[in-house]
Amino acid sequence: MLKRHEGRLGGLEDRGFIHRPYRCPAGALTVGYGRNIDANPISEAEARALGIDPRRLEEEGLTEDQAEI
């Protein structure tokens, strides 16, 4: 159900998975399937587990597999 309601720009049209951070309708920086990274940033432990550099999240984004995790 989360995938059906998140991972869309503005929630108005289904654009599928969005791998780069975007502003949700409420104005929060969001990535993947509704992860509010303004309020809940990706921790160092999560970044290590996902194999990402959180400082480069805006440029590189997440893969769909990473968002699933």
Sequence and secondary structure as in RCSB ss.txt:
>XXXX:A:sequence
MLKRHEGRLGGLEDRGFIHRPYRCPAGALTVGYGRNIDANPISEAEARALGIDPRRLEEEGLTEDQAEI
>XXXX:A:secstr
 HHHHSSSSTTTS      S EE TTS EEETTTEETTTS   HHHHHHHT  GGGHHHH   HHHHH 
